[in-house]
Amino acid sequence: MTGLVFVDTNVLLYAVDTREPAKHAVAREWMLGLWRDRTGRISVQVLSEFYANATRVQSPGLSPDQAWEHVAALADWRPQAIDFAVLELGRQVQSRHGLSWWDSLIVAAANRQNCVVLLTEDLQHGGVYAGVTAHNPFIAGIQESRARYAPTIEPRTMRGRGRPRKVEPVT
């Protein structure tokens, strides 16, 4: 499996939270690889949830400035806005799969960004939602290498009959 990987809030939080060393190590490995490969994607919703949880819910949490540094850096991952198209798809996902509204929006944002994988511990591992496969990197025995999800470079193929014909200018 190759392609873009959407990262849910819980994975981002484990990457900065050392209270659960095993999950912290797995999340850090994924994050480092996604940064290196430039294949990580998120949404504005995920960034908002991360900031709120990292500064208020975690104990000890990050300072607002530390959390904001992470949010600002993750802006390089082209966060998906929660626009009406995401809302519509989220509603379809919720109706079809019975997910919570917030999880449905995460799936919709991942779909809109053409992600093939959604890293999360909140959905069924291996479940496919709107064309996006949920992957729980924290399940014992399921900690597949990130390399399995690394992008591949597809060989370029010619479309149609090759190069366009040269057209002489009209004089």
N, C-alpha and C positions, 0 to 999 in steps of 0.2 A: 504494500500500500504506500502510495506516495502523495505528496501534495501539501497544501496548507493545513495548519493545525490551529484550531481555535482553543484558547485557554480560558477555562472558567475561573471564577474568583477564588475558589478553594485551593486550586493549584498555586495561584499567585501568593496566597497567604502562607501556605506551607513553605514556599520558597524563601520567605523572610522570617518565618517562625521556627525557632530551634527547639521548642518544647517537645516535639515528636521527631526525634532524630532520623528515624527511618523514612518517614514521609518527607521531611526536610531534604534529605539527600536525593531522593527520587525527583522531587519537584525542582530542585536546583539543577540536576542533570538535564532534565527536559528543558528548562528555561535557558540554560547555557547553550544547548544544542540549537534551540529555536532562534536564539539571537545570532549564533554563528551562521546558520543556514538561511536566515532571513525568511523563515516560513511561519512565524508566529502571528496570530491574529487575535483581536479582542474587540470588545464593543465599549461604547461610552457607559453602558449599564455596568459592565464588569469593572471598569475603572472607578465608578462611583461606589460600588459595593466594596471594592478593595480599600479605597480611602477610608470609608466609614468603619469598616471592620478592623483595619490595621491601626486606626487611631483611637477607637473607643471600645471595641469588643475584646481584643487581645489584651492579655495582661502578662507581662508588661508589653504594651503596644509601642508602635513607632510614634515619634513626635509628628505633629502635622507637617513640619518641614521635611522630615525623612520620608513620610508617606507620599508627599507631593513630588519629591524627586523621582520616586518610582513611577508615579502616574505620568509625569512629564516625559520620562524616558520611554515609557510604553506608547506614547503618542507616535513613535516611529513605526509602530505596528499597524498603522492606519485604522484606528478604532471605528467600528461601524456605528453610525448614528442610529438612534431609535426613531426612525421616520415612519410614515404611514404604511409603507410597503412592509417594513419589519412587523408592525402591529398586525397587519392583515395576515401575514404568513404565521405569526405567532398564534393568532386566533385559530387558524387551520390546524396547526400542530397541537394546540391544546384540545381541540375538538376530536381530533383523530386518535391521539395517544393518551389523553387524560393527564397530561403533565400540569404542573402548577403554571400559573401565568408567567412567572419570572423565568422558570426553566424553558418555557415555550419561546420566550423572547430571546434567550441565549441561543437556542437551536436555530431560530429564524435569522439571527445575526450571523451565525456561523454559515448558514446556507447562503445568505446574501453575499458573503465574502468568498464563496466557492471553496470552503474548507471541506476536506474529506474526513477529518477527525475532530472530535470535540473532547478535549481532556477534561474530565470531571469525575468526581466521586458521587455526584448527585443523581445520575441516571444509570440504567442497567448497562453493564459492561457488554459491549458488542451490539447493543440495540441501535437500530438505524431509524433516525428521525429526520424527515424531509431531506433525505439523501446524505445525511451526516452521521457517521458512526461514532457512538459514545465509547470512550476508552478510559477506564479507571486505572491509572498507572500505579495505584497503591495496593491493588489486590495481590496477595502473596501468590507467587507462581505466574503472575500475569505481567510482570515487570519486563515486558519485551524491550529490547534495545530500541532507543530512539532512531537508530539507523534504519529500522524497518520502515519508518515513516519519512525518511529523508527524501528530498525531491530528486527526481531523475531528469536528465536532459534528454528530451525526445529528439530523435533525428529529424531534421527538417525535410519535409517532402514538398514536391512541387504540386501545386493545385492546378486543376484544369489542364490546359495544353502547354503550360510553360510561360515564358515571358510574353508580355503584351506586344502586339505588333507596333512597330514604329510608324507613327502617323506623320506624314509630311505637313508642314504648316500651310495654311491657305493663304495665298498672296493676292 
